[in-house]
Amino acid sequence: MKKVLLLALMLLSLTVSAQTDSLDEKYGRDLLRQGTKAPDFTLKTADGKDITLSDYRGSYVVLDFWASWCPDCRKDIPQMKELFNQFKDLNVNFVGVSFDTDRAAWINCYWDTYKMYWTQVSELKKWKHGTTTDRLYHVNWIPTMYLIDPDGRVVVGTVDINRLRSYLQKIPVPMLSTDELVNLFPGGKEGFGKYINDNSFYPPLSRRYKATGRFICRFQVAYDGKVSGASVIRVEDFKIGNTKKFNKLTKERQQSVTDRCMTELQNEAIREINSMPNWKPATENGRPVQAQYFMPIEF
């Protein structure tokens, strides 16, 4: 199946589930609305460093209001870690705002137990009694999450991490143009085309059900040109083309086939990028340096 490079930034629109709507309707009705200027604050990290929200102007910011004693917050931590790893290189900063009062319990939770290696701050005061950030951001339930845009305005406030994910997935990926990318590939445009033709593989289950989609990949090019570390950071327009065969399956089987096709194509996109020959490395002050790139692979 032919794969092509995309020329422009791409956005993914995801449908917010009824469950998410009901959660926000129930617990997040008072949250700051889209377009509201995010209230500034300065809070301290565990080692006493001041963190001021407005210092992040020019970048997206995820504010995660949580506490170590909150079961729902702890349940969301694995997903928040996934979001951090997926979006930290896309001009998105993560700031955890804890309502813990016990400093040791707070540090033990985010650092030792869950390894939440993004900025963590706290007033170390009791939620809804001595804290100010909960009043600034109308935090009546935790976890509560906000996405703030580079201009310092609210993109979304939500109590559902899946809704936060859907908005993060709309952030543009900073991809080079087709010409810029292929010029870094050995042999330029011709070399890239030959590599694609010689190394394309359409996985069997995906071929059977005619699964298609665009897989936005992130990868590293080392100072010596070696390509490594490919991962899929976004999937766009994924669909099953053979609907006649697909519709004969049970709902459970349909979900299984969808998941397996998605995994097949993701793995193939990663394999194809990691198997590429050495690229022309990026340079800084005339010296080769490691660089990160984003490339869409389309099936």
Secondary structure, DSSP 8 states (H G I E B T S, - for coil): ------SS---------HHHHHHHHHH-TTS--TT-B----EEE-TTS-EEEGGGGTTSEEEEEEE-TT-HHHHHHHHHHHHHHHHHTTTTEEEEEEE--S-HHHHHIIIIIIS---SEEEE--S-TTTT-SHHHHTT--SSSEEEEE-TTSBEEEEES-HHHHHHHHTTS------HHHHHTTSTTHHHHHHHHHHHH----HHHHHHTEEEEEEEEEEE-TT--EEEEEEEEEEEEEES-HHHHHTS-HHHHHHHHHHHHHHHHHHHHHHHHT------EEETTEEE-EEEEEEEE-
